[in-house]
Amino acid sequence: MKRCLISLFAPIALVACGAPDYQAPAPVEANAASIGEEVLANRLAEAIRIPTVSRKDVPDHNAEAFATFRAWMETTYPRTFATLEATEMGHGSVWLTLPGRDTALAPAVFLAHQDVVPVEPGTEDGWTYPAFDGTIADGYVWGRGAIDMKGHLVTLLTAMETLLEEGYEPVRTLHLGLTHDEEVGGLGAQAMAAWLEARGERAWFVLDEGGSMVLDMPLTDAPAALVGVAEKGFLTVEVTARARGGHSSSPPDRTAVGLLGRAIVQIEEHPFEMSLEGGPVGEMLMALSGDMDGMQGLAASHPGIFGGLIVNAMKEDDAPRAMLGTTIAPTVITGGVVENVLPQEARALINLRLHPRTDADAAIDHLRSAVADLEGVTVEPWSAWSDAPPVAATQGPAWDLIAGAAASHAPEGTPVAPMLLVATTDSRAFAGVAENLYRYSPARIEMDDLSRIHGTDERMRTSNLPLMVSYFRTVLAGAGDTGAPN
Ligand SMILES: [Zn+2]
């Protein structure tokens, strides 16, 4: 955003002011036979057939499926598992290390989770092909995990396997972190980050899922390669309202239930600031502005001037609004047990998604100030929270490699735009031990297919798979071979 403020005083440089640039590396193509579309589609189908469903608070849930998946990976990627040092983490995560020749260089980390979410009970019949059959039909591999994220995992491992077959020996140490519990808490990723921390190491970058090559970006109705450079933090607070109990026939002016209702209303009417500051949304709009029409494109390319207008337009809809600030979502409310007894306490849970510019402490202060005039109301953190990780750089060698390779694996002329994820990924565990966290998969995906993630009829276009292998080969080889300042 700094670069855009400067542009206010240099109107001639406006159009180019802050759209992030990059030096694109040449794709590192593999021998086509070893990464043909059919071979890869079969491999992804096999991976989908092993139902690695994880479950919260049950660390060894489905241990058999994860053991089968591990054995399948070892058989399918023999060189990778023979060459890289494997460290077990938790109940099924595996941390693979390919030591570089220069151990003074910061390592690069590539994450992919093995686990998938279950099929929602009662929706099984809605699937065109059963969720765990791994059916290949109509140009797609169908099944749970096709996009989230076995397609990514299978092609990342294929990229490593083919590089090793060619005698690849990196200068920089590379780690592959294959986690088993991303969907239910991410202890595997935390153990991996702790492993680095215990050695006093700091990664150059982490590449995880989260952004993709969207073919029909709603803002522009055109393709856009969206690289996640930021994601939101997570905080749930408990709001408690206390008042006198007793018989409901002679209630006080303010009951606990009434007080709680008032507190929730006041919190909702005291929203967090919505702006383009402190996140990548301004840069994203600039990168996409070339594909927007007339006034919209002009405004998007000049957020330093039209920021207020842009924010007002984005606030109209829930999804864009979530990118502009910390959101407030009351999700659970409890109080009282029978109709004629006044409860002494009523409680609500409010889930916040923290924008990178608001940390958990500031968010709690904000909520407390919203209810400061209500006697008997308290606001306390309810469970573990995580601040949003720092926003990754949109310039410099790591960005060049990841964004540049995104450009060279996207349709000609596709803009590469930095993006804020409103969901969370495993990568956040590395906030304290990595310079930059990026989230990107080069799969070319329609919005309709993105909406199937965690839902019905998840599927991956088979033509994406060779492209994804080429992308990961390019980034693995580039990370292993190029020098970057530590
Ligand atoms: Zn995922």
Boltz pocket constraint, residues with backbone or C-beta under 6 A from the ligand:
constraints:
  - pocket:
      binder: B
      contacts: [[A, 113], [A, 148], [A, 149], [A, 182], [A, 209]]
      max_distance: 6.0
